[in-house]
Amino acid sequence: MKNKGFTLIELIVTITLIAVISVTIGVSVSGMLARQKEKDAEDMKATIESAACVYVEINDISGNTSISLDELINEGLLDKDLTNPLDDTTLSGSVDITWDNGEKTCNYDFPGLDE
């Protein structure tokens, strides 16, 4: 008589291997998602800063100033839905415009991004 099936040890080893592989994949995927959220936040920061620089060009502004995100939205330079991809909060604040030797710099302090 030939026994068919798996022994208890074979089942335990198989389940343990599946668990280890699942945990490894889970950690990798969560790390990839976190990096993607940070990249999305960096891209959004660059978009906001570019919109502010365009606003300065359109309105012929010279000198150090700040432009609120609401003003950029009202001018149609940004979408109304400015949600921080890092924590799903609505972005607010302003973009600081500084001039140095005729060169403008637009800087937005994006919440949650370490620069």
C-alpha positions in Angstrom: 0.0 0.0 0.0 1.4 3.3 -1.1 0.7 6.5 0.9 -0.3 9.5 -1.2 -0.2 13.0 0.1 2.2 15.3 2.0 3.7 14.8 5.4 3.2 17.4 8.2 6.8 18.5 7.9 6.4 19.1 4.1 3.3 21.2 4.7 5.0 23.3 7.4 8.1 23.9 5.3 5.9 24.9 2.3 3.8 27.3 4.4 6.9 28.8 5.9 8.5 29.4 2.5 5.3 31.1 1.2 5.1 33.3 4.4 8.8 34.4 3.9 8.2 35.2 0.3 5.0 37.1 1.0 6.7 39.2 3.7 9.6 40.0 1.4 7.3 41.1 -1.4 5.2 43.1 1.0 8.2 45.1 2.3 9.4 45.7 -1.2 6.1 46.9 -2.5 5.5 49.3 0.5 9.0 50.8 -0.1 8.2 51.3 -3.7 4.9 53.0 -2.9 6.6 55.4 -0.4 9.3 56.3 -3.0 6.6 57.0 -5.6 4.7 59.2 -3.2 7.9 61.2 -2.6 8.6 61.5 -6.3 5.0 62.7 -6.9 5.5 65.3 -4.2 8.7 66.5 -5.8 7.0 66.7 -9.2 4.1 68.7 -7.6 6.6 71.1 -6.0 8.3 71.7 -9.3 5.0 72.3 -11.0 4.0 74.8 -8.3 7.3 76.7 -8.6 7.1 76.7 -12.4 3.5 78.1 -12.2 4.8 80.9 -9.9 7.6 81.8 -12.2 5.1 82.0 -15.2 2.9 84.2 -13.1 5.8 86.6 -12.4 6.5 86.7 -16.2 2.9 87.3 -17.1 2.4 90.1 -14.6 5.9 91.6 -15.1 6.7 91.5 -11.4 10.2 92.4 -10.3 11.5 92.4 -6.8 11.1 89.9 -4.0 7.5 88.9 -3.3 5.2 86.0 -2.4 2.4 84.5 -4.4 -0.3 82.5 -2.8 -1.4 79.1 -4.2 -4.9 80.5 -4.3 -3.8 83.3 -6.6 -2.1 80.7 -8.9 -5.3 78.7 -9.0 -7.4 81.8 -9.7 -5.2 82.6 -12.6 -5.6 79.1 -14.0 -1.9 78.2 -13.6 -2.7 75.4 -11.2 -5.5 72.9 -10.7 -7.9 73.4 -7.9 -7.2 70.1 -6.4 -3.8 70.5 -4.8 -3.5 67.4 -2.5 -0.2 66.5 -0.9 0.5 63.0 -2.1 2.5 62.3 1.1 -0.4 62.8 3.6 -3.5 63.6 1.5 -3.9 67.1 2.9 -4.8 70.1 0.9 -1.8 72.3 0.1 -1.8 75.9 1.0 0.7 78.7 1.5 2.7 80.8 -0.9 5.6 80.6 -3.2 8.5 82.9 -2.4 10.0 84.8 -5.4 13.5 86.2 -5.0 15.6 88.0 -7.4 19.4 87.9 -7.5 21.3 89.8 -10.3 18.2 89.7 -12.5 17.7 86.0 -12.0 14.4 85.0 -10.4 14.1 82.0 -8.1 10.7 80.5 -7.2 10.7 78.4 -4.0 7.7 76.6 -2.4 8.2 75.0 1.0 6.4 71.7 0.3 5.2 70.2 3.6 6.7 66.8 4.3 9.6 67.1 1.8 13.1 67.3 3.2 15.4 69.2 1.0 
